[in-house]
């Protein structure tokens, strides 16, 4: 198992990692819909993070 991106040595990284922040999503948006919206960019994963105080 590899180390998380923030805890790994820069020499051991196998490639460039790109992350995108998308704000103001509808509460009905799920990870599949988000991935489908970005399908032209071939996303590997999608994660929706919510504020634990407001959920």
C-alpha positions in Angstrom: 0.0 0.0 0.0 1.4 3.4 -1.0 1.6 6.4 1.3 -0.9 9.2 1.0 0.0 12.0 -1.4 0.9 14.4 1.5 3.1 11.8 3.2 5.2 10.4 0.3 8.6 11.4 -0.8 8.5 13.4 -4.0 11.0 11.0 -5.7 8.7 8.0 -5.2 5.7 9.6 -7.0 4.8 7.7 -10.2 3.3 10.6 -12.1 1.6 14.0 -11.9 -1.6 14.1 -9.9 -4.2 16.7 -10.8 -7.1 17.6 -8.5 -10.0 19.9 -9.2 -12.3 21.6 -6.7 -15.9 21.9 -7.8 -18.1 24.0 -5.5 -21.8 24.8 -5.1 -22.9 21.3 -6.1 -26.5 20.4 -5.6 -27.3 18.1 -2.6 -28.6 15.6 -5.1 -25.2 15.2 -6.8 -23.5 11.9 -6.2 -20.1 10.7 -7.2 -21.3 9.0 -10.4 -23.0 12.2 -11.6 -19.8 14.1 -10.9 -17.7 11.6 -12.8 -20.1 11.6 -15.7 -19.9 15.4 -15.9 -16.1 15.2 -16.3 -16.0 12.1 -18.6 -14.2 14.0 -21.4 -11.2 14.4 -19.1 -11.1 10.7 -18.1 -11.4 11.0 -14.3 -10.1 8.1 -12.3 -12.2 8.9 -9.3 -14.6 11.4 -7.8 -15.1 12.2 -4.2 -17.8 14.5 -2.7 -16.7 16.0 0.7 -19.4 17.5 2.9 -19.1 19.7 5.9 -19.7 17.5 8.9 -21.2 20.4 10.8 -24.0 20.9 8.2 -24.9 17.4 7.2 
